[in-house]
Structures are given as structure tokens and as C-alpha cells.
Amino acid sequence: MSEDSEKYWYNLTTGKVERGFESPAIDRAGPFDTAEEAANAPELIKQRSAQWAADDAREDD
């Protein structure tokens, strides 16, 4: 069993926090060390996406 199988994941389809590999990989974001971190995944994804977009825009200049 891998270490990630004991971590927490955010299910992008259901919006629920899961522990281990409960759902197919395509539906999961993570891994996270705690359930609280996993529950914050949508905000974290939004922040990272905005940062990547800003980085790409700077590279295009």
C-alpha cells in the first residue's frame, strides 16, 4: 500500500473529502495531509490556477 493511500483527497465530482483511493483518479484532487486541507482544495486550485495564468501571461510578454 502506498503512502498516498492513507492521505486525504478532495472528490471533484461529489465535493466530499475522502481518505485513500475511494474514487477514480480522474475525480480526485490531492493528496493532502489532513481532511481540513482537502476540504480547502477548491480554493487552493483556484489560487494556483490564477498564479499559473499570471505566470503564463508574464512569459508571453
PDB file of N, CA, C and O in Angstrom:
ATOM      1  N   MET A   1       0.844  -1.170   0.000  1.00  0.00           N
ATOM      2  CA  MET A   1       0.000   0.000   0.000  1.00  0.00           C
ATOM      3  C   MET A   1       0.894   1.241   0.000  1.00  0.00           C
ATOM      4  O   MET A   1       1.855   1.320   0.766  1.00  0.00           O
ATOM      5  N   SER A   2       0.578   2.191  -0.849  1.00  0.00           N
ATOM      6  CA  SER A   2       1.408   3.390  -0.936  1.00  0.00           C
ATOM      7  C   SER A   2       1.042   4.385   0.159  1.00  0.00           C
ATOM      8  O   SER A   2      -0.040   4.326   0.742  1.00  0.00           O
ATOM      9  N   GLU A   3       1.960   5.287   0.418  1.00  0.00           N
ATOM     10  CA  GLU A   3       1.729   6.322   1.427  1.00  0.00           C
ATOM     11  C   GLU A   3       0.522   7.183   1.064  1.00  0.00           C
ATOM     12  O   GLU A   3      -0.232   7.587   1.950  1.00  0.00           O
ATOM     13  N   ASP A   4       0.324   7.473  -0.234  1.00  0.00           N
ATOM     14  CA  ASP A   4      -0.794   8.307  -0.668  1.00  0.00           C
ATOM     15  C   ASP A   4      -2.141   7.661  -0.379  1.00  0.00           C
ATOM     16  O   ASP A   4      -3.148   8.361  -0.271  1.00  0.00           O
ATOM     17  N   SER A   5      -2.177   6.348  -0.254  1.00  0.00           N
ATOM     18  CA  SER A   5      -3.449   5.678   0.015  1.00  0.00           C
ATOM     19  C   SER A   5      -3.963   5.976   1.416  1.00  0.00           C
ATOM     20  O   SER A   5      -5.123   5.699   1.723  1.00  0.00           O
ATOM     21  N   GLU A   6      -3.114   6.535   2.263  1.00  0.00           N
ATOM     22  CA  GLU A   6      -3.517   6.896   3.616  1.00  0.00           C
ATOM     23  C   GLU A   6      -3.789   8.397   3.765  1.00  0.00           C
ATOM     24  O   GLU A   6      -4.133   8.862   4.851  1.00  0.00           O
ATOM     25  N   LYS A   7      -3.636   9.137   2.693  1.00  0.00           N
ATOM     26  CA  LYS A   7      -3.836  10.584   2.738  1.00  0.00           C
ATOM     27  C   LYS A   7      -5.277  10.926   2.367  1.00  0.00           C
ATOM     28  O   LYS A   7      -6.090  10.053   2.061  1.00  0.00           O
ATOM     29  N   TYR A   8      -5.563  12.227   2.404  1.00  0.00           N
ATOM     30  CA  TYR A   8      -6.906  12.719   2.113  1.00  0.00           C
ATOM     31  C   TYR A   8      -6.956  13.289   0.700  1.00  0.00           C
ATOM     32  O   TYR A   8      -5.972  13.821   0.186  1.00  0.00           O
ATOM     33  N   TRP A   9      -8.116  13.164   0.098  1.00  0.00           N
ATOM     34  CA  TRP A   9      -8.340  13.612  -1.262  1.00  0.00           C
ATOM     35  C   TRP A   9      -9.656  14.381  -1.316  1.00  0.00           C
ATOM     36  O   TRP A   9     -10.565  14.124  -0.528  1.00  0.00           O
ATOM     37  N   TYR A  10      -9.751  15.316  -2.239  1.00  0.00           N
ATOM     38  CA  TYR A  10     -10.994  16.034  -2.478  1.00  0.00           C
ATOM     39  C   TYR A  10     -11.609  15.460  -3.733  1.00  0.00           C
ATOM     40  O   TYR A  10     -10.971  15.422  -4.785  1.00  0.00           O
ATOM     41  N   ASN A  11     -12.854  15.009  -3.626  1.00  0.00           N
ATOM     42  CA  ASN A  11     -13.552  14.453  -4.783  1.00  0.00           C
ATOM     43  C   ASN A  11     -14.174  15.607  -5.555  1.00  0.00           C
ATOM     44  O   ASN A  11     -15.074  16.281  -5.054  1.00  0.00           O
ATOM     45  N   LEU A  12     -13.698  15.833  -6.769  1.00  0.00           N
ATOM     46  CA  LEU A  12     -14.146  16.943  -7.592  1.00  0.00           C
ATOM     47  C   LEU A  12     -15.585  16.780  -8.070  1.00  0.00           C
ATOM     48  O   LEU A  12     -16.243  17.765  -8.404  1.00  0.00           O
ATOM     49  N   THR A  13     -16.070  15.560  -8.105  1.00  0.00           N
ATOM     50  CA  THR A  13     -17.435  15.293  -8.564  1.00  0.00           C
ATOM     51  C   THR A  13     -18.449  15.464  -7.437  1.00  0.00           C
ATOM     52  O   THR A  13     -19.490  16.093  -7.622  1.00  0.00           O
ATOM     53  N   THR A  14     -18.141  14.905  -6.274  1.00  0.00           N
ATOM     54  CA  THR A  14     -19.100  14.943  -5.165  1.00  0.00           C
ATOM     55  C   THR A  14     -18.878  16.113  -4.222  1.00  0.00           C
ATOM     56  O   THR A  14     -19.792  16.499  -3.494  1.00  0.00           O
ATOM     57  N   GLY A  15     -17.668  16.688  -4.223  1.00  0.00           N
ATOM     58  CA  GLY A  15     -17.342  17.769  -3.301  1.00  0.00           C
ATOM     59  C   GLY A  15     -17.043  17.282  -1.898  1.00  0.00           C
ATOM     60  O   GLY A  15     -17.022  18.071  -0.953  1.00  0.00           O
ATOM     61  N   LYS A  16     -16.812  15.982  -1.756  1.00  0.00           N
ATOM     62  CA  LYS A  16     -16.554  15.410  -0.440  1.00  0.00           C
ATOM     63  C   LYS A  16     -15.076  15.076  -0.261  1.00  0.00           C
ATOM     64  O   LYS A  16     -14.357  14.820  -1.226  1.00  0.00           O
ATOM     65  N   VAL A  17     -14.645  15.087   0.995  1.00  0.00           N
ATOM     66  CA  VAL A  17     -13.293  14.679   1.351  1.00  0.00           C
ATOM     67  C   VAL A  17     -13.302  13.169   1.529  1.00  0.00           C
ATOM     68  O   VAL A  17     -14.210  12.607   2.143  1.00  0.00           O
ATOM     69  N   GLU A  18     -12.283  12.522   0.985  1.00  0.00           N
ATOM     70  CA  GLU A  18     -12.161  11.066   1.080  1.00  0.00           C
ATOM     71  C   GLU A  18     -10.785  10.724   1.630  1.00  0.00           C
ATOM     72  O   GLU A  18      -9.835  11.495   1.496  1.00  0.00           O
ATOM     73  N   ARG A  19     -10.696   9.565   2.246  1.00  0.00           N
ATOM     74  CA  ARG A  19      -9.400   9.088   2.718  1.00  0.00           C
ATOM     75  C   ARG A  19      -9.021   7.885   1.875  1.00  0.00           C
ATOM     76  O   ARG A  19      -9.776   6.919   1.767  1.00  0.00           O
ATOM     77  N   GLY A  20      -7.849   7.958   1.285  1.00  0.00           N
ATOM     78  CA  GLY A  20      -7.409   6.866   0.432  1.00  0.00           C
ATOM     79  C   GLY A  20      -8.011   6.961  -0.953  1.00  0.00           C
ATOM     80  O   GLY A  20      -8.552   7.992  -1.352  1.00  0.00           O
ATOM     81  N   PHE A  21      -7.903   5.866  -1.672  1.00  0.00           N
ATOM     82  CA  PHE A  21      -8.312   5.838  -3.076  1.00  0.00           C
ATOM     83  C   PHE A  21      -9.742   5.333  -3.212  1.00  0.00           C
ATOM     84  O   PHE A  21      -9.976   4.269  -3.785  1.00  0.00           O
ATOM     85  N   GLU A  22     -10.701   6.097  -2.683  1.00  0.00           N
ATOM     86  CA  GLU A  22     -12.108   5.705  -2.741  1.00  0.00           C
ATOM     87  C   GLU A  22     -12.695   5.889  -4.135  1.00  0.00           C
ATOM     88  O   GLU A  22     -13.536   5.099  -4.562  1.00  0.00           O
ATOM     89  N   SER A  23     -12.261   6.918  -4.840  1.00  0.00           N
ATOM     90  CA  SER A  23     -12.822   7.272  -6.143  1.00  0.00           C
ATOM     91  C   SER A  23     -11.770   7.129  -7.236  1.00  0.00           C
ATOM     92  O   SER A  23     -10.575   7.065  -6.950  1.00  0.00           O
ATOM     93  N   PRO A  24     -12.216   7.081  -8.485  1.00  0.00           N
ATOM     94  CA  PRO A  24     -11.260   7.041  -9.592  1.00  0.00           C
ATOM     95  C   PRO A  24     -10.344   8.277  -9.576  1.00  0.00           C
ATOM     96  O   PRO A  24     -10.752   9.357  -9.148  1.00  0.00           O
ATOM     97  N   ALA A  25      -9.137   8.105 -10.035  1.00  0.00           N
ATOM     98  CA  ALA A  25      -8.137   9.182 -10.011  1.00  0.00           C
ATOM     99  C   ALA A  25      -8.625  10.446 -10.702  1.00  0.00           C
ATOM    100  O   ALA A  25      -8.305  11.548 -10.258  1.00  0.00           O
ATOM    101  N   ILE A  26      -9.383  10.312 -11.768  1.00  0.00           N
ATOM    102  CA  ILE A  26      -9.847  11.488 -12.509  1.00  0.00           C
ATOM    103  C   ILE A  26     -10.757  12.378 -11.672  1.00  0.00           C
ATOM    104  O   ILE A  26     -10.894  13.568 -11.956  1.00  0.00           O
ATOM    105  N   ASP A  27     -11.378  11.810 -10.647  1.00  0.00           N
ATOM    106  CA  ASP A  27     -12.295  12.560  -9.796  1.00  0.00           C
ATOM    107  C   ASP A  27     -11.634  13.146  -8.555  1.00  0.00           C
ATOM    108  O   ASP A  27     -12.294  13.850  -7.790  1.00  0.00           O
ATOM    109  N   ARG A  28     -10.347  12.876  -8.333  1.00  0.00           N
ATOM    110  CA  ARG A  28      -9.685  13.260  -7.093  1.00  0.00           C
ATOM    111  C   ARG A  28      -8.669  14.385  -7.289  1.00  0.00           C
ATOM    112  O   ARG A  28      -7.962  14.440  -8.295  1.00  0.00           O
ATOM    113  N   ALA A  29      -8.615  15.283  -6.295  1.00  0.00           N
ATOM    114  CA  ALA A  29      -7.534  16.275  -6.196  1.00  0.00           C
ATOM    115  C   ALA A  29      -6.793  15.975  -4.901  1.00  0.00           C
ATOM    116  O   ALA A  29      -7.412  15.704  -3.872  1.00  0.00           O
ATOM    117  N   GLY A  30      -5.488  16.024  -4.957  1.00  0.00           N
ATOM    118  CA  GLY A  30      -4.703  15.743  -3.764  1.00  0.00           C
ATOM    119  C   GLY A  30      -3.431  15.020  -4.137  1.00  0.00           C
ATOM    120  O   GLY A  30      -3.068  14.971  -5.312  1.00  0.00           O
ATOM    121  N   PRO A  31      -2.771  14.476  -3.189  1.00  0.00           N
ATOM    122  CA  PRO A  31      -3.186  14.183  -1.820  1.00  0.00           C
ATOM    123  C   PRO A  31      -2.928  15.346  -0.869  1.00  0.00           C
ATOM    124  O   PRO A  31      -2.125  16.239  -1.143  1.00  0.00           O
ATOM    125  N   PHE A  32      -3.635  15.304   0.256  1.00  0.00           N
ATOM    126  CA  PHE A  32      -3.482  16.275   1.323  1.00  0.00           C
ATOM    127  C   PHE A  32      -3.198  15.517   2.619  1.00  0.00           C
ATOM    128  O   PHE A  32      -3.623  14.374   2.787  1.00  0.00           O
ATOM    129  N   ASP A  33      -2.477  16.166   3.526  1.00  0.00           N
ATOM    130  CA  ASP A  33      -2.121  15.529   4.794  1.00  0.00           C
ATOM    131  C   ASP A  33      -3.287  15.468   5.774  1.00  0.00           C
ATOM    132  O   ASP A  33      -3.359  14.557   6.598  1.00  0.00           O
ATOM    133  N   THR A  34      -4.201  16.435   5.687  1.00  0.00           N
ATOM    134  CA  THR A  34      -5.322  16.469   6.621  1.00  0.00           C
ATOM    135  C   THR A  34      -6.640  16.617   5.870  1.00  0.00           C
ATOM    136  O   THR A  34      -6.668  17.051   4.718  1.00  0.00           O
ATOM    137  N   ALA A  35      -7.723  16.253   6.536  1.00  0.00           N
ATOM    138  CA  ALA A  35      -9.059  16.414   5.951  1.00  0.00           C
ATOM    139  C   ALA A  35      -9.366  17.896   5.737  1.00  0.00           C
ATOM    140  O   ALA A  35     -10.025  18.261   4.764  1.00  0.00           O
ATOM    141  N   GLU A  36      -8.891  18.743   6.642  1.00  0.00           N
ATOM    142  CA  GLU A  36      -9.133  20.181   6.524  1.00  0.00           C
ATOM    143  C   GLU A  36      -8.473  20.748   5.265  1.00  0.00           C
ATOM    144  O   GLU A  36      -9.074  21.556   4.557  1.00  0.00           O
ATOM    145  N   GLU A  37      -7.246  20.326   4.991  1.00  0.00           N
ATOM    146  CA  GLU A  37      -6.567  20.774   3.774  1.00  0.00           C
ATOM    147  C   GLU A  37      -7.331  20.305   2.540  1.00  0.00           C
ATOM    148  O   GLU A  37      -7.501  21.064   1.586  1.00  0.00           O
ATOM    149  N   ALA A  38      -7.789  19.061   2.558  1.00  0.00           N
ATOM    150  CA  ALA A  38      -8.538  18.530   1.421  1.00  0.00           C
ATOM    151  C   ALA A  38      -9.834  19.298   1.216  1.00  0.00           C
ATOM    152  O   ALA A  38     -10.226  19.553   0.077  1.00  0.00           O
ATOM    153  N   ALA A  39     -10.499  19.668   2.291  1.00  0.00           N
ATOM    154  CA  ALA A  39     -11.749  20.414   2.190  1.00  0.00           C
ATOM    155  C   ALA A  39     -11.528  21.785   1.557  1.00  0.00           C
ATOM    156  O   ALA A  39     -12.453  22.354   0.978  1.00  0.00           O
ATOM    157  N   ASN A  40     -10.323  22.314   1.660  1.00  0.00           N
ATOM    158  CA  ASN A  40      -9.974  23.622   1.098  1.00  0.00           C
ATOM    159  C   ASN A  40      -9.474  23.511  -0.349  1.00  0.00           C
ATOM    160  O   ASN A  40      -9.052  24.509  -0.934  1.00  0.00           O
ATOM    161  N   ALA A  41      -9.517  22.339  -0.911  1.00  0.00           N
ATOM    162  CA  ALA A  41      -8.977  22.108  -2.254  1.00  0.00           C
ATOM    163  C   ALA A  41      -9.548  23.036  -3.323  1.00  0.00           C
ATOM    164  O   ALA A  41      -8.776  23.549  -4.133  1.00  0.00           O
ATOM    165  N   PRO A  42     -10.862  23.281  -3.368  1.00  0.00           N
ATOM    166  CA  PRO A  42     -11.357  24.177  -4.437  1.00  0.00           C
ATOM    167  C   PRO A  42     -10.714  25.557  -4.407  1.00  0.00           C
ATOM    168  O   PRO A  42     -10.384  26.108  -5.457  1.00  0.00           O
ATOM    169  N   GLU A  43     -10.533  26.120  -3.219  1.00  0.00           N
ATOM    170  CA  GLU A  43      -9.896  27.437  -3.113  1.00  0.00           C
ATOM    171  C   GLU A  43      -8.419  27.354  -3.509  1.00  0.00           C
ATOM    172  O   GLU A  43      -7.910  28.241  -4.194  1.00  0.00           O
ATOM    173  N   LEU A  44      -7.745  26.312  -3.088  1.00  0.00           N
ATOM    174  CA  LEU A  44      -6.344  26.123  -3.424  1.00  0.00           C
ATOM    175  C   LEU A  44      -6.165  25.974  -4.942  1.00  0.00           C
ATOM    176  O   LEU A  44      -5.253  26.560  -5.526  1.00  0.00           O
ATOM    177  N   ILE A  45      -7.028  25.198  -5.560  1.00  0.00           N
ATOM    178  CA  ILE A  45      -6.976  25.019  -7.020  1.00  0.00           C
ATOM    179  C   ILE A  45      -7.203  26.354  -7.728  1.00  0.00           C
ATOM    180  O   ILE A  45      -6.520  26.669  -8.702  1.00  0.00           O
ATOM    181  N   LYS A  46      -8.158  27.130  -7.240  1.00  0.00           N
ATOM    182  CA  LYS A  46      -8.443  28.448  -7.823  1.00  0.00           C
ATOM    183  C   LYS A  46      -7.225  29.358  -7.717  1.00  0.00           C
ATOM    184  O   LYS A  46      -6.861  30.028  -8.684  1.00  0.00           O
ATOM    185  N   GLN A  47      -6.592  29.383  -6.539  1.00  0.00           N
ATOM    186  CA  GLN A  47      -5.404  30.225  -6.336  1.00  0.00           C
ATOM    187  C   GLN A  47      -4.260  29.799  -7.240  1.00  0.00           C
ATOM    188  O   GLN A  47      -3.603  30.637  -7.858  1.00  0.00           O
ATOM    189  N   ARG A  48      -4.024  28.499  -7.314  1.00  0.00           N
ATOM    190  CA  ARG A  48      -2.916  28.004  -8.156  1.00  0.00           C
ATOM    191  C   ARG A  48      -3.174  28.279  -9.624  1.00  0.00           C
ATOM    192  O   ARG A  48      -2.247  28.614 -10.361  1.00  0.00           O
ATOM    193  N   SER A  49      -4.411  28.144 -10.058  1.00  0.00           N
ATOM    194  CA  SER A  49      -4.753  28.412 -11.458  1.00  0.00           C
ATOM    195  C   SER A  49      -4.519  29.880 -11.798  1.00  0.00           C
ATOM    196  O   SER A  49      -3.997  30.202 -12.865  1.00  0.00           O
ATOM    197  N   ALA A  50      -4.904  30.754 -10.895  1.00  0.00           N
ATOM    198  CA  ALA A  50      -4.685  32.187 -11.111  1.00  0.00           C
ATOM    199  C   ALA A  50      -3.193  32.499 -11.185  1.00  0.00           C
ATOM    200  O   ALA A  50      -2.760  33.302 -12.011  1.00  0.00           O
ATOM    201  N   GLN A  51      -2.412  31.861 -10.320  1.00  0.00           N
ATOM    202  CA  GLN A  51      -0.965  32.085 -10.326  1.00  0.00           C
ATOM    203  C   GLN A  51      -0.342  31.582 -11.622  1.00  0.00           C
ATOM    204  O   GLN A  51       0.506  32.251 -12.213  1.00  0.00           O
ATOM    205  N   TRP A  52      -0.768  30.395 -12.059  1.00  0.00           N
ATOM    206  CA  TRP A  52      -0.237  29.853 -13.324  1.00  0.00           C
ATOM    207  C   TRP A  52      -0.606  30.749 -14.499  1.00  0.00           C
ATOM    208  O   TRP A  52       0.215  30.963 -15.391  1.00  0.00           O
ATOM    209  N   ALA A  53      -1.818  31.273 -14.513  1.00  0.00           N
ATOM    210  CA  ALA A  53      -2.247  32.171 -15.586  1.00  0.00           C
ATOM    211  C   ALA A  53      -1.404  33.443 -15.579  1.00  0.00           C
ATOM    212  O   ALA A  53      -1.007  33.930 -16.637  1.00  0.00           O
ATOM    213  N   ALA A  54      -1.133  33.977 -14.403  1.00  0.00           N
ATOM    214  CA  ALA A  54      -0.302  35.180 -14.303  1.00  0.00           C
ATOM    215  C   ALA A  54       1.118  34.888 -14.768  1.00  0.00           C
ATOM    216  O   ALA A  54       1.724  35.700 -15.467  1.00  0.00           O
ATOM    217  N   ASP A  55       1.650  33.734 -14.386  1.00  0.00           N
ATOM    218  CA  ASP A  55       2.993  33.355 -14.828  1.00  0.00           C
ATOM    219  C   ASP A  55       3.050  33.199 -16.331  1.00  0.00           C
ATOM    220  O   ASP A  55       4.004  33.652 -16.965  1.00  0.00           O
ATOM    221  N   ASP A  56       2.036  32.561 -16.916  1.00  0.00           N
ATOM    222  CA  ASP A  56       1.990  32.377 -18.374  1.00  0.00           C
ATOM    223  C   ASP A  56       1.895  33.733 -19.079  1.00  0.00           C
ATOM    224  O   ASP A  56       2.536  33.936 -20.111  1.00  0.00           O
ATOM    225  N   ALA A  57       1.120  34.642 -18.545  1.00  0.00           N
ATOM    226  CA  ALA A  57       0.977  35.965 -19.142  1.00  0.00           C
ATOM    227  C   ALA A  57       2.311  36.714 -19.129  1.00  0.00           C
ATOM    228  O   ALA A  57       2.652  37.393 -20.098  1.00  0.00           O
ATOM    229  N   ARG A  58       3.064  36.592 -18.032  1.00  0.00           N
ATOM    230  CA  ARG A  58       4.373  37.240 -17.963  1.00  0.00           C
ATOM    231  C   ARG A  58       5.338  36.623 -18.976  1.00  0.00           C
ATOM    232  O   ARG A  58       6.124  37.337 -19.599  1.00  0.00           O
ATOM    233  N   GLU A  59       5.279  35.314 -19.138  1.00  0.00           N
ATOM    234  CA  GLU A  59       6.167  34.629 -20.090  1.00  0.00           C
ATOM    235  C   GLU A  59       5.851  35.022 -21.527  1.00  0.00           C
ATOM    236  O   GLU A  59       6.737  35.058 -22.380  1.00  0.00           O
ATOM    237  N   ASP A  60       4.560  35.321 -21.790  1.00  0.00           N
ATOM    238  CA  ASP A  60       4.150  35.691 -23.148  1.00  0.00           C
ATOM    239  C   ASP A  60       4.555  37.112 -23.506  1.00  0.00           C
ATOM    240  O   ASP A  60       4.590  37.465 -24.685  1.00  0.00           O
ATOM    241  N   ASP A  61       4.863  37.937 -22.503  1.00  0.00           N
ATOM    242  CA  ASP A  61       5.256  39.332 -22.774  1.00  0.00           C
ATOM    243  C   ASP A  61       6.659  39.448 -23.285  1.00  0.00           C
ATOM    244  O   ASP A  61       7.129  40.553 -23.556  1.00  0.00           O
TER     245      ASP A  61
END
